[in-house]
Amino acid sequence: MASVVTGMSAAARAKRKVGFIIWGAVILAVWLLCSLAFAAFMEQAAPNFISAFVMGQMFGWIFFLLGVILLLIGIICEIRARSFNRRDIAQANALHDRLVAFSQTPRAAVYGDPGNAQIANARVIEIERHFDQQTEGAITGALETSMRMFSTSFGTSSASTYTGSDNRLDTYGSQSSVTSGTLNGTTIANLRMSKTTRANLMGDALFAVFEIDGNDTFRVVSMSAPGVRDWMSELIMAVANHFGGTSTHSGNVVAAWVPNLTGHFGPQDVSYATDRLKALAARPLEEREPVAITGTMIGRNAMIATQMSISSAAPLELLPVVFPRALGVALGAPEQRAELPHAAMA
């Protein structure tokens, strides 16, 4: 299968020392030219050209060693960078293949968890919906500042004159001054704030209370569909950062799958489930159909719902609780196969 990535990643480029190679080559070239020039200059005094060349090298051995060291460091870093990049590309291709296979997994596989709590024959007695809200605002205005300074200065001086033994007049003087002042100012801020809050009418979360067997109650909540997709996106990006983030091919491959995975596995029944429960709550209690709920316990007689079935209808998918574990299983194999050191990619 063709590679899904090409070129050198940012993490691999960071390991290169191109400047060392350039400076090492320049220093060696300068050393060679100077050695040849010195050998030509010393040719008359030396028995032959080779002896003169060796004599010229003795004066430039420091530059020769410096050039060799820089060149070797640059070459070694280049080899390591290319080796790292090859492993990164191999792992990126493996991750892509595994994600392609994972994206074909049936949606029901990430919603049904055998370890989840279950309640049956529950009848809704209270139902509320809470819409996601987004607030946007801005602060505008002007800031005016006026400053003034007051200062005083005081100085003294003295002088003395006397006649020396040689009848010469000598004059000595001294002077000192003190300056003090104060700085006063006033700042006036005229600011205005405006904000707008909008509710996402397709992003509602569920809150419901159910009666079980006529003698107990159960509280059930669910996340909104946009909230679940955001949670899935953050989870996938955390995995991408584990593989080096945007600096590596592997991290970029995983991050590129965010829209596909959230679109395929994200819930689509949250709003519909709330609508169905609203319709049931509008009926008399004895006419309300029984509801079966699967979810994760979050308190006493309280759960966050993952699936819900009304009467004998197909389960409604609310939260892909198995998605983190399924994603980890899907991405575990290529990580072991490629053996890319994640610490070096961070």
N, C-alpha and C positions, 0 to 999 in steps of 0.2 A: 504494500500500500504506500502511496506517495506520502512524503513528509508534509505535515501541515504547517511547519515553521521552517524558515530559512534565515540565513545570516547569523550574526553574532549578537547575543543578548547583552543588555547593559551590564549585568553582573559579570559576564565574561570579559567585556571590554575593560571593566574596572580592574581586572587582574593583569592587564597588559602593561608593559613598560616600554612603550615605543620610543620615548625620549631617551631611555638608556641605550637602546640600539643605535639611535642616530648619533648621540654624543660619543658612544664608544667607537663607531665607525669613523667619525670626524677626527677624534683624537688619534686613532691608529693611522689614518691617512696623513695627518699633519706630522706624526712621528716618522712615518716612512719617508715623506718628502724631506724632512729635516735631516734624517739619517743619510739619505742619498746626497743631499747637498753637502753635508759635512764630510762624507766619504770622498766626494769629488775635490773638496778643498784640501783634504789630507792625503790625496793620492800621491802627491809629489814626495811627501815625507815618508809614506808607507811603502813597504816592498811591493805590494800589489794592491789592486782595487778591493779585493775581499778583505784584506787586513785593515784597510782604511774604513771599509763599511762596518766591520766589527768594532773598530775603535769609535766610530760615530755612534754606534748603538749603546756603548757604555755610558754616554752622557744623557741618553734619553730613556733609560730603562724604567724610570718612574712613570713617565707618560705612557710607555708601552703597557705596563701593568695596569694603570688606571683604565686605559682603553679596553684592555682584555676583560677586566672585571666588569665594567659597565656593559660591554657587549654580551658577556655570558649571563649576567643578571637579566638583561632584556630578552635573550633567547629562551632562557628557562621559564620566565614569566609568560612568554608567548606560547610556549609548549603547554604550560599548565592551563592557560586561558582557552586554548583550542580543545584540550582534553575535557575541560569543564563544559565547554559549549557542546561538544559531541554528546556527553552524558545528559546534558539538559535537553537537547533535541530528542534523544532517544526516550527520555522520560515524558516529554511533552507529547510525542506521538502515542506512547502507551496510555497516557492519561486521556487523550482525545478518543482513542479506540474504546476505552472503558466507559467514558461518558456517553459515547454514541450508543453503546449497549445498554447503559443504565437509563438513558432517555426513552428507551423502548419498553421499559418495565411498566406493567399495568398500573394505573393510578391507585387502584384498590390495595395494592401491595404496601403502600406507605401510609394507609389510613387504618388498617385493621391490625391491632396489636393484641395478641392473646393475653398479655399481662394486664390489660386495662380493666378497670372496674366497669360493671354493667348493671343497669337497672332496667326492669321491664314492667309493663302494665302501669306506667306512670301517666297521670292525667294532669295537664297544665292548669294551674290556678292563678298564676301571675306571669305576665310577659312584658318586657320592656326592650326597646332597641335604643342603642346609643351610637350616634353617627360620629365618625372621625371628623375632626375640625382642624382647619388650618388658618392661622392668623398671620396676616401680613401688615406691616406698619412702617412708618417712617417718622423721623424727628427732623424738623426743619426750623430754621430761625437764624438769628444773628447774635454775635457776641461783641459788645462794645466795651472798650477799656480806655480809661483816661488816667494819666499819671502826672504827678507833679513832684518836684524836688526843691527843698529849701536847705541851704547850706550857709555856714558862717566860717570866716577865717580870721585867725588872730596870730600876729607875728611880733617878735621882739628882736632888737639888734643892739649891739654895744660895740664900742671901739675905744682904744687907748693908744696914746702916743707918748714916746719917751725918747730922750736923747742919750745916745751911747757915749762911750768913752772917746770915740773918734768924732764927736760932734755931729753924728749922723742921726736923722730923725727916722724912727721906726714906728710903724702903725700896725696894730693888731685889732681884729674885729671878729664878732660872732653874731649869728642870726638864727632864730628858730621860729617856727610857725605851727599852728594847730588848726585843722579844718574839721568841722563837724557838720552833719546835715541829716535830714530825714527825707524819706521817700513815701509818698502817699498816693493811693490810687483807688479807683472805683471800677468795678466790672459789672456790666448789666447784660444779662442773657435774656433774650426774647425768643423762646422756643415754642414750637407747636408740634404736637404729636397727633398723628392720624393712624388708625388701624382698621382693618376689615377682617372679619371672621366669616369664613364660608364652611358650610358642612358638606361633606362628601355623601350625597344621597345614595350612592351605591357602595358605601363603605360603612356598614352598620354592624355593630357587635350585638350579641345576644345576651340577655339576662332573663332567666325564667325560674320559676319555682313550681315543682311538681309534687303532687300528692301520690303516695304509694300505699296501696291496699287500704286506703281510708284511715290510716293511723300513723303515718309518718310523712315527712316532707324531704325534698331533695332540691338543693340549689344547683343550677346548671348555668354556666357562662361559656361564651365562645369569643374568640378574637375575630375582628373584622377581616375580610379577605385581603384588603391592602396591608393590614398589619401583619398577617401571616406571610404574605409575599415579601414584605420588608425583612421579617425575621429569617426567611429562607435566604434572601440575598446576603444578609450579614453573615450567615453561616457559610455560604459558598465563598464569600470574599475572605473569611477567616481561613478557609482551606487554601485559597489562592495565596494568601500571605504566608502560610506555612511552606508553600513551595517557592517562596522568593518574591511573591507579588509581581508588580509590573517590571521588575528588573530581570526576570528570567522568562524563558519561553514557557516553562511549566506553569508558572503563576499566571501568565497571560492567557494560556489555553483554558485553565479552570475559570478564570474571571469572565472569559468570553461566553461561557455557558450559563451565566446568571439569567438572562431573559428566557432562554429555552427551558431551563429546569423549573424556574418559578412559574412560567406559563403552563407547562405540562402538568406539574404536580400541585400547583397552587389550588386552594379550595374555590369552588364555584357555586356552592349551595348555601352559604351562610345567610344571605338575604332571603333566599327562597324558603329556608327553614324557618326564619322569623316570620315570614308571611303566612306560612302554614299554621304555625303556632298561634298567631294573631287570629286567624280564622277559627281555630278550635276554641280559643278563649272566648269568642263571641257567642258560642253555643251554650246551652244549659249544661251543667256539670255532667249529668247522666248521659248526655249525647256526645260528649267529647271522646274521640277515639284514643285508645291507649298508645303510648309512645315508649319505644325502647331506645336507650341512650348508652353509648360506650364512651368512656373518657378516662382522664387521669385525675385522681383525687388531689384536691388542693386544700382540704379542710374537712371538718366534720360534716358529713352529709352535703358536701360541696365538691363539684368536679368541673373541670374544663372539658367540654365535649369534643370528641374527635369524629364520631358518627352518630346519626340519629335516624331512626326508622319510625314512621307514623303508620300505625296499623300494620298491614302486610306489604307496604310499598318498599321499593328499593332503598337502601341506606343513603342518607344524605351525607356528603363528605364535608367536614367542618375544619379539621386540623390534621395535616400529615405528620402525625407524631412519630412515625417510623422513619421519616425522611433523613434525619441526621445519621442514624445507624446505617441505613441503606447506602447513603452517600459514602460513609466511611468504608463500608465493605467493598463498594465499587472501586474506590480509589486506593485501596490498600495494596492490591496486587502489583500495579505498575511501580509503586514506590519501592517495594522490595526488589523488583526486578532491575530497575535502573540504578538503584543504590546511589542516588545523587545526594551529596552532603548538604542538608538544608542550612546548617550553621554557616556555611560559606556563602550561601545565597542571600542571607539577610543583609 
